[in-house]
Amino acid sequence: MNLRECKRCLLLESGEKAVFETVNAYLENLDESEKVSDKIYRERLNNCSECDSLISGMCLKCGCYVEIRAALKNKSCPNADNRRW
């Protein structure tokens, strides 16, 4: 694991290539009915990228990888004080 913490970075940007590839494989195997559209996914990731609670692809509010949470229809931003999506 890369020990560098990258504030407001998604997994690939933070140098977490192996984790990024695992997350992508997981997302590719999800049923399309469980996922949001590509447009909504990109919008959610953009909002996460602007959040102070994002460190190296992980949300500090809930501990998830934002690439996974943002892709799922049944999920929302976990920041109860300032929901971004």
N, C-alpha and C positions, 0 to 999 in steps of 0.2 A: 504494500500500500504506500502511496505517496504521502510523506509526512507533511508536506506543504499544505497549508490551509489556504484555499482560494476563496476569498469573500466574494459573494455574488457570482460564482462560477458554476456552470453545469458540469457534469462528470467529465466529459471529454476535454473541456477547457481547462480543468484542474489537473490533467495528467493522469486521470484514473482510467486509462484505456481498457484494462482487463475488466473492471467493474462495468464500464460503459458497454462493452461487448456482451457481458452477461445480461445486463438490463435490456439491451436491444433484443437479444434472443428471447427473453421472457415476453417482451411486448409483441414480437412477431408471432408468438404462439398463442396469444390471446384471441378469443373469438372477436370478430369485428363488431358484433353487437354490444360488446362490453366497452368499446373504445369510442372516444370523441372523434370528430373529424380532424383531419390534419390542420385545418385552419384554427380550430379551437385549441388544439394541442400546442401549436406555435404561440398563440396568444397567451395561454396559461404559462408556458415556459418563459416568455418575455416578462410577464408579471413577476414570476418567481426570481428572475435574474435581477430585478430591481429591489428585491426585498433584503433587508439586513439580516434576516434569519436564514439565509442560504449560505452554506459553507461547503465548498467542494462537492456540489451536487446533492447535498443532504439538507433537508429542512430541520432546523433546530427546534421548531415548534412540536413536531411529531416524530422525527427521526427517520422519515421515509426518504427514498431517492425521489426527487421531484419529477424526474422523467417518467417514473411509474405512476405516481399519484396523478399527474397532469393528464395522463392518457386515459384514465378510467372515468367513465360516465358517472359512476356512483360516488365519486370523491369530490371534495371541495377543498379550498384553501383551509388549512387547520388553524390559521391565525384568527382566533375569535375576536381580538381587539381591532384588527384591520384586515378583513378578508380581501384578498386580491382577485379572487375568482370563485 
